[in-house]
């Protein structure tokens, strides 16, 4: 994972351990989503990738019940577009 649980909890300002499993699953899902959008072999070394993952996790965590996946995908595409490869 490009973003650790501790980094993400700090970013979210979460001090309790109750949501650790949820946040970990969100990190995995966000990384997969961002990797799919970027379609870039250099994804793991791209600093924008970490920011996009953290943004996605924060969005999903804060909007657990009403997340707008279309809006999230559009934002992530905007963040990662410059690094996006035409084919994977």
Rosetta blueprint (number, residue, H / E / L):
1 X L
2 X L
3 X L
4 X L
5 X H
6 X H
7 X H
8 X H
9 X H
10 X H
11 X H
12 X H
13 X L
14 X L
15 X L
16 X L
17 X L
18 X L
19 X L
20 X H
21 X H
22 X H
23 X H
24 X H
25 X H
26 X H
27 X H
28 X H
29 X H
30 X H
31 X H
32 X H
33 X H
34 X H
35 X H
36 X H
37 X H
38 X H
39 X L
40 X L
41 X L
42 X L
43 X H
44 X H
45 X H
46 X L
47 X H
48 X H
49 X H
50 X H
51 X H
52 X H
53 X H
54 X H
55 X H
56 X H
57 X H
58 X H
59 X H
60 X H
61 X H
62 X H
63 X L
64 X L
65 X L
66 X L
67 X L
68 X L
69 X H
70 X H
71 X H
72 X H
73 X H
74 X H
75 X H
76 X H
77 X H
78 X H
79 X H
80 X H
81 X H
82 X H
83 X H
84 X L
85 X L
86 X L
87 X L
88 X L
